[in-house]
Amino acid sequence: MAIIKDSSGNKIQHIYGGINPDGNHWSGEGFRFQRIRQGLYLIEFERPFAESPTPICTIFGLESETLDKSISIVDIEPLQFVCATSSMDQPVDCGFTFIVFGPA
C-alpha cells in the first residue's frame, strides 16, 4: 500500500495484490480477502479510500489452465471490491492479480 501525490497534489492510494489459484495470498499489502463462494472474492482495504476507487484485475496462472477464464468486478465501494472468476459457463476458482487506485 502506498499513498502518492498526483500532478495536482492530491493524495492517491495504491494497493496491489495477488491471490493463488488455491486461494492463498502470495503478493501485496494493505488488504484482506476472503473467498465468498466458488469464484467470488471480497477484497477489503485496510485503509478505506475517500470514494470508490478504480480496481484493475487479471487472471493469473499457467496458460493451459487460464485460456478460457475471465475475471469481472461486480461491486466497488470505498472499503472493498468484489470480483468474480469464471470459465465460459460457470464460476471457478482462479488465481488473479489486482491493483486499485483512488483518492486517499
TORKOL-4160 file (C-alpha; in steps of 0.2 Angstrom, whole numbers, padded with zeros to 4 digits, m for minus):
104
<pt num="1" X="0000" Y="0000" Z="0000"/>
<pt num="2" X="0007" Y="0017" Z="m0004"/>
<pt num="3" X="0000" Y="0035" Z="m0005"/>
<pt num="4" X="0007" Y="0046" Z="m0018"/>
<pt num="5" X="0003" Y="0063" Z="m0024"/>
<pt num="6" X="m0004" Y="0066" Z="m0042"/>
<pt num="7" X="0001" Y="0081" Z="m0053"/>
<pt num="8" X="m0012" Y="0092" Z="m0044"/>
<pt num="9" X="m0005" Y="0087" Z="m0027"/>
<pt num="10" X="m0020" Y="0076" Z="m0022"/>
<pt num="11" X="m0016" Y="0061" Z="m0012"/>
<pt num="12" X="m0019" Y="0044" Z="m0021"/>
<pt num="13" X="m0019" Y="0027" Z="m0013"/>
<pt num="14" X="m0012" Y="0012" Z="m0022"/>
<pt num="15" X="m0015" Y="m0006" Z="m0016"/>
<pt num="16" X="m0009" Y="m0021" Z="m0026"/>
<pt num="17" X="m0011" Y="m0040" Z="m0023"/>
<pt num="18" X="m0010" Y="m0057" Z="m0029"/>
<pt num="19" X="m0021" Y="m0072" Z="m0025"/>
<pt num="20" X="m0015" Y="m0090" Z="m0030"/>
<pt num="21" X="m0027" Y="m0102" Z="m0038"/>
<pt num="22" X="m0028" Y="m0112" Z="m0021"/>
<pt num="23" X="m0034" Y="m0096" Z="m0013"/>
<pt num="24" X="m0019" Y="m0091" Z="m0004"/>
<pt num="25" X="m0012" Y="m0073" Z="m0004"/>
<pt num="26" X="0005" Y="m0073" Z="m0012"/>
<pt num="27" X="0008" Y="m0054" Z="m0015"/>
<pt num="28" X="0004" Y="m0037" Z="m0010"/>
<pt num="29" X="m0001" Y="m0027" Z="0006"/>
<pt num="30" X="m0014" Y="m0016" Z="0013"/>
<pt num="31" X="m0029" Y="m0028" Z="0011"/>
<pt num="32" X="m0038" Y="m0043" Z="0017"/>
<pt num="33" X="m0048" Y="m0055" Z="0006"/>
<pt num="34" X="m0060" Y="m0069" Z="0008"/>
<pt num="35" X="m0067" Y="m0082" Z="m0004"/>
<pt num="36" X="m0086" Y="m0079" Z="m0003"/>
<pt num="37" X="m0090" Y="m0095" Z="m0013"/>
<pt num="38" X="m0083" Y="m0103" Z="m0028"/>
<pt num="39" X="m0076" Y="m0090" Z="m0040"/>
<pt num="40" X="m0082" Y="m0075" Z="m0029"/>
<pt num="41" X="m0069" Y="m0065" Z="m0019"/>
<pt num="42" X="m0071" Y="m0050" Z="m0007"/>
<pt num="43" X="m0056" Y="m0039" Z="m0006"/>
<pt num="44" X="m0056" Y="m0027" Z="0009"/>
<pt num="45" X="m0044" Y="m0012" Z="0011"/>
<pt num="46" X="m0036" Y="m0009" Z="0027"/>
<pt num="47" X="m0037" Y="0009" Z="0024"/>
<pt num="48" X="m0053" Y="0015" Z="0015"/>
<pt num="49" X="m0052" Y="0026" Z="0000"/>
<pt num="50" X="m0060" Y="0043" Z="0001"/>
<pt num="51" X="m0073" Y="0037" Z="m0013"/>
<pt num="52" X="m0075" Y="0022" Z="m0024"/>
<pt num="53" X="m0058" Y="0018" Z="m0031"/>
<pt num="54" X="m0053" Y="0010" Z="m0048"/>
<pt num="55" X="m0048" Y="m0008" Z="m0047"/>
<pt num="56" X="m0040" Y="m0017" Z="m0061"/>
<pt num="57" X="m0039" Y="m0036" Z="m0061"/>
<pt num="58" X="m0032" Y="m0050" Z="m0072"/>
<pt num="59" X="m0032" Y="m0069" Z="m0071"/>
<pt num="60" X="m0016" Y="m0077" Z="m0065"/>
<pt num="61" X="m0009" Y="m0095" Z="m0069"/>
<pt num="62" X="m0002" Y="m0107" Z="m0082"/>
<pt num="63" X="m0008" Y="m0103" Z="m0099"/>
<pt num="64" X="m0015" Y="m0121" Z="m0101"/>
<pt num="65" X="m0026" Y="m0118" Z="m0086"/>
<pt num="66" X="m0032" Y="m0100" Z="m0089"/>
<pt num="67" X="m0036" Y="m0098" Z="m0108"/>
<pt num="68" X="m0054" Y="m0100" Z="m0105"/>
<pt num="69" X="m0055" Y="m0090" Z="m0089"/>
<pt num="70" X="m0061" Y="m0072" Z="m0085"/>
<pt num="71" X="m0062" Y="m0060" Z="m0071"/>
<pt num="72" X="m0075" Y="m0047" Z="m0068"/>
<pt num="73" X="m0078" Y="m0033" Z="m0055"/>
<pt num="74" X="m0095" Y="m0035" Z="m0048"/>
<pt num="75" X="m0095" Y="m0022" Z="m0034"/>
<pt num="76" X="m0084" Y="m0007" Z="m0029"/>
<pt num="77" X="m0085" Y="0003" Z="m0013"/>
<pt num="78" X="m0073" Y="0014" Z="m0003"/>
<pt num="79" X="m0069" Y="0000" Z="0009"/>
<pt num="80" X="m0069" Y="m0015" Z="m0003"/>
<pt num="81" X="m0072" Y="m0023" Z="m0020"/>
<pt num="82" X="m0079" Y="m0039" Z="m0026"/>
<pt num="83" X="m0073" Y="m0049" Z="m0041"/>
<pt num="84" X="m0079" Y="m0065" Z="m0049"/>
<pt num="85" X="m0069" Y="m0078" Z="m0059"/>
<pt num="86" X="m0076" Y="m0090" Z="m0071"/>
<pt num="87" X="m0074" Y="m0101" Z="m0086"/>
<pt num="88" X="m0085" Y="m0099" Z="m0101"/>
<pt num="89" X="m0101" Y="m0107" Z="m0092"/>
<pt num="90" X="m0098" Y="m0107" Z="m0073"/>
<pt num="91" X="m0089" Y="m0099" Z="m0058"/>
<pt num="92" X="m0072" Y="m0107" Z="m0055"/>
<pt num="93" X="m0058" Y="m0103" Z="m0043"/>
<pt num="94" X="m0044" Y="m0095" Z="m0051"/>
<pt num="95" X="m0028" Y="m0086" Z="m0047"/>
<pt num="96" X="m0028" Y="m0067" Z="m0050"/>
<pt num="97" X="m0019" Y="m0051" Z="m0048"/>
<pt num="98" X="m0026" Y="m0033" Z="m0045"/>
<pt num="99" X="m0021" Y="m0015" Z="m0042"/>
<pt num="100" X="m0033" Y="m0002" Z="m0035"/>
<pt num="101" X="m0030" Y="0017" Z="m0037"/>
<pt num="102" X="m0041" Y="0031" Z="m0029"/>
<pt num="103" X="m0042" Y="0046" Z="m0019"/>
<pt num="104" X="m0034" Y="0044" Z="m0001"/>
